[in-house]
Amino acid sequence: MAQRGDEDAVLSAIDRLIDAFREVQRAQEVVIKRADHIRQQRAARQPYKDIVLGEQRPLIVELASESVHYLIDAGARLRRLESQVLYREGLTMEQIGALFGVSRQRIAELLQDDSVAPHL
């Protein structure tokens, strides 16, 4: 059976994932605005080198990379914690793997990862 600390760690990881999605949403708004501006500049026949060199930092490509990183990191943390809690609650590695769409071997790796293991 999961202990209270396990549940709190999972909830904390869910909060972190929500924060990552909010950050991505903010970045998305910036990217869309900047992309529209780039389209206008290209319509005015400005070369890409002038457009990109004049672009505000972080660049669109940097925002995209950061967004992907935030989501991958937060999602991986949640998957590890949920795997550990579900296993302690009696689900098999096969069942957890089926839930998450990964192999039993991948779940075994997640269960061995104690870098984010909930405190018992």
N, C-alpha and C positions, 0 to 999 in steps of 0.2 A: 504494500500500500504506500502511496506517495505521502511524504510528510509535508507539513506546511511550508517549509523552506523551499521544497521542490516547486510547489505551485507558485510561490512568490517569484522564484527565479524565472519560471516560464512566463509569468505575467510581465515581469521586467523585460524579458526578451521580446515579448509582443509589443510592449511600449516602445522599445528601441526600433522595431520594425515599422511601427506607425510613424515614428519620428523620421525615419529614413524616407518613407513615402511622402511625408510632408515636405521634406527637403527637396526631393525629386520634383514634386509639384511646383515648388518655387523656381527651381532651375528650369523646368519646362516652360514656364511663363516667360522667363528671360530669353530662352532659346527661340521661342516663337517670335518674340518681338525683334530680336536681332536678325533672325532669318528673314523676316519681312523687310527689314532695313537693307540687308544684303541684296535681296531681290530688286529693291528700288535702285540700289547703286549699280547693279549689273544692267538694269534696264537703261540706265544712263551711260552704259558702256564703260564703266570704270573697270580696270583690270583687277583680278583677284589679289594680286600682290599688294595693291594700294588698299583694297578693302580689308584684307586680313591684318596688314600692318597697322591700320588705323582702328582696328576693332578693340573694344574695351576688354580687359582681362577679368576673369578667365574667359578664354575663347569658347565658342560653342562646342568644339570638339573636347575641350577640357571639362566643360560642364557635363557632357554626355558620359565621359569616362568616370568622373566622380560619382555621378548618379548610379551608374551600374555598380561601382564599388560599394557604395552605401547599401544598396539593396542586397547584393551578394553577401556582404559581411553580416548584416542583420538577419537575413534569411538563414544563413548557415548556423549562426548562433542559436536561433530558435529551433532549427531541426535537430541540433545536437542535444539541446536541453529536453525537447519533447521526446526524443528517442530514449534518453536515459530515464526519464520519468515513466514513460509507457512500459519500458522493459521492467522497471522496478514494480510496476503495477500488475505485471503478469503477462503482458503480451510477448509473443515470441519475436525473434528477429525477423522471421519470415512475414509475420503479420505487420510489423512496423514497416518493413521494406515495401510491402504491398500498399500500405497507406500513403507512403511518401514517394512511391514510384521509383524505388532504387532497389539494388540487390541486398540480399541478406549479408553479404560480405561488407557492403558499404555501411550497413547498420552496425555490424561488429566493429568497424573502425570508429564510428561515432560513439559507440559505447565505451571504447577504450580511451577516447579523448577526454582527459580530465581537466583541460584548460578552462572549461566553462561548467564543469560538473557542479550541480547544486549541492550545497552543504547538507549533510544528513543530520 
